[in-house]
């Protein structure tokens, strides 16, 4: 059995319509107006319909997606990479009388970082990725101090550290 494709059926309907018109069959005007678009439909109309469909997809989907992609690329190119994916954390020690306060921890590679002194407290700001960090304060380069407001854990060497979770 031979397969009949869509265009063959449309051509057959067009030819049948021509024959019906040539033999002057009288159809009521309402019925003919409803059947006529079906009979006259051919492959060219289908191609035009497909072209319009593709143009609508390009206009309504691809172009907006491309514009948003370009905007995001520009934003990511010019944004402040230091702060975009990081959270600003301020470590603060109150009521500590000292000449110098430093902090060491995971986020400083265990290298001392000096805290700044204000009138009543010592502080430092860091930009950290979300995660769990261990640290300890060093007062006047000799005394280790754990932050009382934070959880405390013991490391593999038996040392106690303050913990901050971001």
C-alpha positions as CSV (number, residue, x, y, z in Angstrom):
1,X,0.0,0.0,0.0
2,X,1.4,3.4,-1.0
3,X,1.8,6.0,1.7
4,X,0.0,9.3,1.0
5,X,1.6,12.4,2.3
6,X,-0.2,15.6,3.4
7,X,0.6,17.5,0.2
8,X,-0.9,14.7,-2.0
9,X,-4.2,14.9,-0.1
10,X,-4.2,18.7,-0.4
11,X,-3.6,18.5,-4.2
12,X,-6.5,15.9,-4.4
13,X,-8.8,18.2,-2.5
14,X,-7.9,21.1,-4.8
15,X,-8.5,19.0,-7.9
16,X,-11.8,17.8,-6.5
17,X,-12.8,21.3,-5.8
18,X,-12.0,22.3,-9.4
19,X,-14.1,19.4,-10.7
20,X,-17.0,20.4,-8.4
21,X,-16.9,24.0,-9.6
22,X,-16.6,22.9,-13.3
23,X,-19.7,20.7,-13.1
24,X,-21.5,23.6,-11.6
25,X,-22.7,21.8,-8.5
26,X,-24.9,24.2,-6.6
27,X,-24.1,24.4,-2.9
28,X,-25.6,26.7,-0.5
29,X,-23.5,29.7,-0.1
30,X,-22.9,29.1,3.7
31,X,-21.7,25.6,3.2
32,X,-19.5,26.5,0.2
33,X,-17.9,29.3,2.2
34,X,-17.0,26.8,5.0
35,X,-15.7,24.2,2.6
36,X,-13.9,26.5,0.2
37,X,-10.9,27.3,2.4
38,X,-10.3,23.6,2.9
39,X,-10.5,22.9,-0.8
40,X,-8.2,25.7,-1.8
41,X,-5.6,25.0,0.9
42,X,-2.4,23.8,-0.7
43,X,1.3,23.2,0.1
44,X,2.3,26.8,-0.5
45,X,-0.1,27.9,2.2
46,X,1.5,25.3,4.5
47,X,5.0,26.6,3.8
48,X,3.9,30.2,4.5
49,X,2.3,29.0,7.8
50,X,5.5,27.2,8.8
51,X,7.6,30.3,8.0
52,X,5.3,32.5,10.1
53,X,5.5,29.9,12.9
54,X,9.3,29.9,12.8
55,X,9.5,33.7,12.7
56,X,7.2,33.9,15.8
57,X,9.4,31.4,17.7
58,X,12.5,33.5,16.8
59,X,10.8,36.8,17.8
60,X,9.1,35.6,21.0
61,X,11.7,33.1,22.3
62,X,15.2,33.3,20.8
63,X,15.5,37.1,20.7
64,X,14.4,37.6,24.4
65,X,16.7,34.8,25.6
66,X,19.6,36.2,23.6
67,X,19.0,39.7,25.1
68,X,18.8,38.4,28.7
69,X,22.0,36.3,28.1
70,X,23.9,39.4,26.8
71,X,22.7,41.4,29.8
72,X,23.8,38.7,32.3
73,X,27.2,38.4,30.6
74,X,27.7,42.1,30.9
75,X,26.6,42.1,34.5
76,X,29.0,39.3,35.4
77,X,31.8,40.9,33.5
78,X,31.6,44.2,35.4
79,X,30.3,43.2,38.9
80,X,32.5,43.2,41.9
81,X,33.7,39.6,42.0
82,X,35.2,40.1,45.5
83,X,31.7,40.6,47.0
84,X,29.2,38.9,44.7
85,X,29.6,35.3,45.8
86,X,30.9,36.1,49.2
87,X,29.2,37.2,52.4
88,X,30.6,40.1,54.4
89,X,31.4,39.0,58.0
90,X,32.5,41.3,60.7
91,X,34.4,39.8,63.7
92,X,34.1,41.9,66.7
93,X,35.6,41.7,70.2
94,X,34.2,44.0,72.9
95,X,35.6,45.0,76.2
96,X,39.1,43.8,75.5
97,X,41.9,45.9,76.8
98,X,44.9,45.2,74.7
99,X,47.6,46.9,72.6
100,X,47.0,44.5,69.6
101,X,44.4,41.9,68.6
102,X,44.8,39.5,65.7
103,X,42.7,36.7,64.3
104,X,44.0,33.5,62.7
105,X,41.8,30.9,61.1
106,X,40.8,28.9,58.1
107,X,39.8,32.1,56.2
108,X,43.3,33.6,56.8
109,X,45.3,30.4,56.1
110,X,46.2,30.6,59.7
111,X,48.2,33.7,59.2
112,X,47.6,36.6,61.7
113,X,45.4,39.5,60.6
114,X,45.3,42.6,62.8
115,X,41.9,43.8,64.0
116,X,41.1,47.6,64.0
117,X,40.3,49.3,67.2
118,X,37.3,51.5,67.7
119,X,36.4,53.2,71.0
120,X,35.0,50.2,72.7
121,X,35.8,47.2,70.5
122,X,38.2,45.5,68.1
123,X,36.9,44.5,64.6
124,X,37.8,43.1,61.2
125,X,35.7,42.6,58.1
126,X,36.1,39.6,55.8
127,X,34.4,38.4,52.7
128,X,33.8,34.6,53.0
129,X,32.0,32.0,50.9
130,X,29.2,30.2,52.7
131,X,30.7,27.4,54.9
132,X,32.1,26.6,58.3
133,X,35.2,28.3,59.5
134,X,37.5,27.8,62.6
135,X,39.4,30.7,64.1
136,X,40.9,32.1,67.3
137,X,42.0,35.6,68.5
138,X,45.5,36.4,69.6
139,X,45.8,39.1,72.2
140,X,49.1,41.0,72.4
141,X,50.9,38.3,70.4
142,X,50.8,35.8,73.3
143,X,47.3,35.0,74.7
144,X,44.8,33.0,72.7
145,X,41.2,34.0,73.1
146,X,38.0,32.2,72.0
147,X,35.0,34.3,71.0
148,X,32.4,33.7,73.7
149,X,29.4,34.2,71.4
150,X,30.4,31.3,69.1
151,X,30.4,27.6,69.2
152,X,33.8,26.0,70.2
153,X,35.3,22.9,68.7
154,X,38.5,21.0,69.1
155,X,40.7,20.4,66.1
156,X,42.9,17.3,65.3
157,X,45.7,18.7,67.5
158,X,43.6,19.2,70.6
159,X,43.4,23.0,70.2
160,X,40.1,24.7,70.8
161,X,38.8,27.1,68.1
162,X,35.8,29.3,67.7
163,X,33.5,28.4,64.9
164,X,31.5,30.6,62.5
165,X,29.0,29.1,60.1
166,X,27.9,31.2,57.1
